[in-house]
Amino acid sequence: MTWDLFGDPVYQQRQAEPPPLPSYTSKTLPAYLCTPKQIRAEGLEPTGPPVGMLSWTTQGSYTPAQCPVWDIRKAVRTLDPGQEGLL
């Protein structure tokens, strides 16, 4: 709560935060969820926001590393630079 210039209270609505993304390990990650590098290796481009986070702990590290993952089934095919006018 804040106050306006006249000393009246101003109630602010909280911005709804999106729920946290589900976290996966290499053993629990579904086959259709991929990192951007894996998706681009298939000639596709990830679309929309990430659907989860892949977490792993590197040797000698205490905090896990994280990488966003996307659903490869929703990825779109990229156009080659010379293919634009052929559609």
Contact map, one row per residue, 1 for C-alpha under 8 A:
111000001111000000000000000000000000000000000000000000000000000000000000000000000000000
111100001111000000000000000000000000000000000000000000000000000000000000000000000000000
111111111100000000000000000000000000000000000000000000000000000000000000000000000000000
011111111100000000000000000000000000000000000000000000000000000000000000000000000000000
001111110000000000000000000000000000000000000000000000000000000000000000000000000000000
001111110000000000000000000000000000000000000000000000000000000000000000000000000000000
001111111000000000000000000000000000000000000000000000000000000000000000000000000000000
001111111100000000000000000000000000000000000000000000000000000000000000000000000000000
111100111110000000000000000000000000000000000000000000000000000000000000000000000000000
111100011111000000000000000000000000000000000000000000000000000000000000000000000000000
110000001111100000000000000000000000000000000000000000000000000000000000000000000000000
110000000111110000000000000000000000000000000000000000000000000000000000000000000000000
000000000011111000000000000000000000000000000000000000000000000000000000000000000000000
000000000001111100000000000000000000000000000000000000000000000000000000000000000000000
000000000000111110000000000000000000000000000000000000000000000000000000000000000000000
000000000000011111000000000000000000000000000000000000000000000000000000000000000000000
000000000000001111100000000000000000000000000000000000000000000000000000000000000000000
000000000000000111110000000000000000000000000000000000000000000000000000000000000000000
000000000000000011111000000000000000000000000000000000000000000000000000000000000000000
000000000000000001111100000000000000000000000000000000000000000000000000000000000000000
000000000000000000111110000000000000000000000000001110000000000000000000000000000000000
000000000000000000011111000000000000000000000000001110000000000000000000000000000000000
000000000000000000001111100000000000000000000000000111100000000000000000000000000000000
000000000000000000000111111110000000000000000000000111100000000000000000000000000000000
000000000000000000000011111110000000000000000000000001110000000000000000000000000000000
000000000000000000000001111110000000000000000000000001110000000000000000000000000000000
000000000000000000000001111110000000000000000000000000000000000000000000000000000000000
000000000000000000000001111111000000000000000000000000000000000000000000000000000000000
000000000000000000000001111111101000000000000000000001000000000000000000000000000000000
000000000000000000000000000111111000000000000000000000000000000000000000000000000000000
000000000000000000000000000011111100000000000000000000000000000000000000000000000000000
000000000000000000000000000001111100000000000000000000000000000000000011100000000000000
000000000000000000000000000011111110000000000000000000000000000000001111000000000000000
000000000000000000000000000000111111111000000000000000000000000000001111000000000000000
000000000000000000000000000000001111111000000000000000000000000000111100000000000000000
000000000000000000000000000000000111111100001100000000000000000000011100000000000000000
000000000000000000000000000000000111111110000000000000000000000000000000000000000000000
000000000000000000000000000000000111111111000000000000000000000000000000000000000000000
000000000000000000000000000000000111111111111100000000000000000000000001001000000000000
000000000000000000000000000000000001111111111100000000000000000000000000000000000000000
000000000000000000000000000000000000111111110000000000000000000000000000000000000000000
000000000000000000000000000000000000011111110000000000000000000000000000000000000000000
000000000000000000000000000000000000001111111000000000000000000000000000000011000000000
000000000000000000000000000000000000001111111100000000000000000000000000001111000000000
000000000000000000000000000000000001001100111110000000000000000000000000001111000000000
000000000000000000000000000000000001001100011111000000000000000000000111011100000000000
000000000000000000000000000000000000000000001111100000000000000000000100011100000000000
000000000000000000000000000000000000000000000111110000000000000000000000000000000000000
000000000000000000000000000000000000000000000011111000000000000000000100000000000000000
000000000000000000000000000000000000000000000001111110000000000000011110000000000000000
000000000000000000001100000000000000000000000000111110000000000000011110000000000000000
000000000000000000001111000000000000000000000000011111000000000000011100000000000000000
000000000000000000001111000000000000000000000000011111100000000001111000000000000000000
000000000000000000000011110010000000000000000000000111110000000001111000000000000000000
000000000000000000000011110000000000000000000000000011111000000111100000000000000000000
000000000000000000000000110000000000000000000000000001111100000111000000000000000000000
000000000000000000000000000000000000000000000000000000111110111110000000000000000000000
000000000000000000000000000000000000000000000000000000011111100110000000000000000000000
000000000000000000000000000000000000000000000000000000001111100000000000000000000000000
000000000000000000000000000000000000000000000000000000000111110000000000000000000000000
000000000000000000000000000000000000000000000000000000001111111100000000000000000000000
000000000000000000000000000000000000000000000000000000001001111100000000000000000000000
000000000000000000000000000000000000000000000000000000001000111110000000000000000000000
000000000000000000000000000000000000000000000000000000111100111111000000000000000000000
000000000000000000000000000000000000000000000000000000111100001111100000000000000000000
000000000000000000000000000000000000000000000000000011110000000111110000000000000000000
000000000000000000000000000000000010000000000000000011100000000011111000000000000000000
000000000000000000000000000000000011000000000000011111000000000001111100000000000000000
000000000000000000000000000000001111000000000000011111000000000000111110000000000000000
000000000000000000000000000000001111000000000110111100000000000000011111000000000000000
000000000000000000000000000000011100000000000100011000000000000000001111111000000000000
000000000000000000000000000000011100001000000100000000000000000000000111111000000000000
000000000000000000000000000000010000000000000000000000000000000000000011111000000000000
000000000000000000000000000000000000000000000110000000000000000000000011111100000000000
000000000000000000000000000000000000001000011110000000000000000000000011111110000000000
000000000000000000000000000000000000000000011110000000000000000000000000011111000000000
000000000000000000000000000000000000000000111000000000000000000000000000001111100000000
000000000000000000000000000000000000000000111000000000000000000000000000000111110000000
000000000000000000000000000000000000000000000000000000000000000000000000000011111011000
000000000000000000000000000000000000000000000000000000000000000000000000000001111111000
000000000000000000000000000000000000000000000000000000000000000000000000000000111111000
000000000000000000000000000000000000000000000000000000000000000000000000000000011111100
000000000000000000000000000000000000000000000000000000000000000000000000000000111111111
000000000000000000000000000000000000000000000000000000000000000000000000000000111111111
000000000000000000000000000000000000000000000000000000000000000000000000000000000111111
000000000000000000000000000000000000000000000000000000000000000000000000000000000011111
000000000000000000000000000000000000000000000000000000000000000000000000000000000011111
